[in-house]
Amino acid sequence: MRRRSLLAGALTSLTAPRLHAQGTDRMTRIDFELPVAFQAMLTGKGGPVAWNVIDDPTAPAGSKVLAQTSTDATDYRFPLAVFEQPVLQDLDVVVRFKPVAGEVDRAAGLVIRLTDRNNYYVVRANALEDNVRLYKVTNGDRRQFAGVSAKVPSGKWQELRLKVQGSRFEVFFEGKSLYTANDATITGGGRTQDCTAVAVYGGPFYSVVEDSTVGGNVEIRGLHSCWLGVIRNHVGGTVRLIGNRFGDPDAMEIVTNHIGGNLACFNNNPAAQVGDSMGQANVVAGQKRGECKTA
């Protein structure tokens, strides 16, 4: 799975990010004008994370933006919004953001190679400190390994970009390359995450639940897009796929999963199948129901 996340401090807004896979022509753009599946996470301390899609007529790419609206003043608190997009080790990703408020922190950034809420790389632009810094987070401990001073004004939309190839990182701000750095602590695309449950409704054009450990149930309902993959997961509960519609005849691939409950598929078009993922049949402790009887 290609997975990455956004990071924002108190009262920060973000427009649709763009991601380009290094070495390919593949580009992904998250558009908040449509329903987007993401999971809120928190590194550090404090109360619940609060991400909301709100209207901002000043936004440079559509009026719908993602805003971190919690006013929790706990120190060492880093809210994450993790998007379920097709997990890249090498990438070129861009986000536009607007710092709005916050006395302890007022920052936004990009997270890559995330394996869980305590292990990833992050580049942050901080409006309170006027700097753009690159960190690695391992076991919840954040350590800076590159950065520069740069004016990051509040109340203004700005662009932050991170380009990663192997152990080489390059950080851009407002279209200008700020610095390069090297680190090889975290490799691979990341993403071995423990969840209690997963639910997806609506969703982006390409949706994936892949290489995850989910303690509870997985339900994907009413997804209208181009492709869905549920691949190589360990699910403690039941997997339900209901009323999903896709444009490609082999676009619903449900393969190589270990499922502790049932696998139930109803009213999907096309029906679930192995497709071209070269996967194996699902191992299901319960029953295979509906269209998934042969999956």
DADA-V611548 format. One record per pair of residues at least 24 apart in sequence whose ideal C-beta (glycine too) atoms are under 6 Angstrom apart, sorted by sequence separation. I is the first residue (numbers start at 1). J is the second residue. D is the distance in Angstrom with one decimal. If there is no record, write none. Layout:
i=I j=J d=D
i=I j=J d=D
//
This chain:
i=227 j=251 d=4.5
i=228 j=252 d=5.2
i=229 j=253 d=4.9
i=230 j=254 d=4.7
i=231 j=255 d=5.6
i=232 j=256 d=4.7
i=233 j=257 d=4.9
i=234 j=258 d=4.9
i=235 j=259 d=4.8
i=236 j=260 d=4.6
i=237 j=261 d=4.6
i=238 j=262 d=4.6
i=239 j=263 d=5.0
i=240 j=264 d=4.9
i=241 j=265 d=4.5
i=242 j=266 d=5.3
i=243 j=267 d=4.8
i=244 j=268 d=4.7
i=245 j=269 d=5.4
i=253 j=277 d=4.8
i=255 j=279 d=2.9
i=256 j=280 d=4.8
i=262 j=286 d=3.8
i=266 j=290 d=4.4
i=47 j=72 d=4.9
i=127 j=152 d=4.4
i=231 j=256 d=6.0
i=250 j=275 d=4.4
i=257 j=282 d=4.6
i=258 j=283 d=4.8
i=259 j=284 d=4.7
i=260 j=285 d=5.1
i=261 j=286 d=4.8
i=262 j=287 d=4.9
i=263 j=288 d=4.9
i=264 j=289 d=4.2
i=265 j=290 d=4.6
i=46 j=72 d=4.5
i=264 j=290 d=5.7
i=265 j=291 d=4.1
i=125 j=152 d=4.8
i=127 j=154 d=4.8
i=241 j=268 d=5.8
i=265 j=292 d=3.8
i=46 j=74 d=3.3
i=99 j=127 d=3.7
i=33 j=62 d=4.9
i=45 j=74 d=5.0
i=75 j=104 d=5.9
i=263 j=292 d=4.7
i=49 j=79 d=4.2
i=51 j=81 d=5.0
i=148 j=178 d=5.2
i=33 j=64 d=4.9
i=45 j=76 d=5.8
i=46 j=77 d=4.0
i=73 j=104 d=5.1
i=148 j=179 d=5.7
i=32 j=64 d=4.0
i=44 j=76 d=4.3
i=45 j=77 d=5.6
i=44 j=77 d=4.6
i=146 j=179 d=5.8
i=32 j=66 d=5.7
i=44 j=78 d=5.3
i=43 j=78 d=4.2
i=125 j=160 d=5.2
i=146 j=181 d=3.5
i=60 j=96 d=5.8
i=145 j=181 d=5.9
i=42 j=79 d=5.7
i=134 j=171 d=6.0
i=145 j=183 d=5.4
i=41 j=80 d=4.1
i=123 j=162 d=4.9
i=41 j=82 d=5.7
i=132 j=173 d=5.2
i=254 j=295 d=5.1
i=13 j=56 d=5.8
i=38 j=81 d=5.0
i=39 j=82 d=4.8
i=15 j=59 d=5.1
i=38 j=82 d=5.9
i=16 j=61 d=5.2
i=38 j=83 d=4.7
i=15 j=61 d=4.7
i=132 j=178 d=5.8
i=37 j=84 d=4.8
i=134 j=181 d=5.8
i=136 j=183 d=6.0
i=123 j=171 d=5.4
i=136 j=185 d=5.4
i=15 j=65 d=5.4
i=13 j=65 d=4.5
i=14 j=66 d=4.9
i=110 j=162 d=4.9
i=13 j=67 d=4.5
i=99 j=154 d=4.7
i=12 j=68 d=5.1
i=28 j=85 d=5.6
i=98 j=157 d=4.9
i=8 j=68 d=4.0
i=96 j=157 d=5.4
i=96 j=159 d=5.2
i=95 j=160 d=5.6
i=21 j=88 d=5.6
i=94 j=161 d=4.5
i=22 j=90 d=3.8
i=22 j=91 d=5.9
i=93 j=162 d=5.6
i=21 j=91 d=6.0
i=7 j=78 d=6.0
i=92 j=163 d=4.5
i=19 j=91 d=5.9
i=20 j=92 d=4.4
i=7 j=80 d=5.5
i=91 j=164 d=5.8
i=113 j=186 d=4.7
i=19 j=93 d=4.5
i=43 j=117 d=5.2
i=90 j=164 d=5.8
i=5 j=80 d=4.9
i=6 j=81 d=4.8
i=90 j=165 d=5.0
i=115 j=190 d=4.5
i=5 j=81 d=5.9
i=18 j=94 d=4.8
i=41 j=117 d=4.2
i=114 j=190 d=4.7
i=5 j=82 d=3.9
i=113 j=190 d=4.4
i=115 j=192 d=5.2
i=116 j=193 d=5.3
i=17 j=95 d=4.2
i=14 j=95 d=5.7
i=15 j=96 d=4.3
i=2 j=85 d=5.3
i=14 j=97 d=4.8
i=2 j=86 d=4.1
i=3 j=87 d=4.3
i=2 j=87 d=5.5
i=13 j=98 d=4.7
i=1 j=87 d=5.0
i=2 j=88 d=4.8
i=12 j=99 d=5.4
i=12 j=100 d=6.0
i=11 j=100 d=4.1
i=11 j=101 d=3.9
i=11 j=102 d=5.5
i=10 j=102 d=2.9
i=9 j=102 d=5.2
i=10 j=105 d=5.8
i=9 j=105 d=3.6
i=12 j=108 d=4.7
i=9 j=106 d=5.2
i=60 j=157 d=5.4
i=9 j=107 d=4.0
i=89 j=188 d=5.6
i=8 j=108 d=4.6
i=89 j=189 d=5.0
i=88 j=189 d=5.3
i=7 j=109 d=4.3
i=87 j=189 d=2.9
i=87 j=190 d=4.9
i=7 j=111 d=5.3
i=87 j=191 d=4.1
i=5 j=111 d=4.3
i=4 j=112 d=5.2
i=5 j=114 d=5.7
i=7 j=122 d=5.6
i=86 j=206 d=4.9
i=86 j=208 d=5.2
i=22 j=165 d=5.5
i=37 j=200 d=4.7
i=37 j=203 d=5.0
i=35 j=202 d=3.1
i=3 j=191 d=4.7
i=1 j=191 d=5.7
i=1 j=208 d=4.5
i=1 j=210 d=3.4
i=1 j=211 d=5.9
//
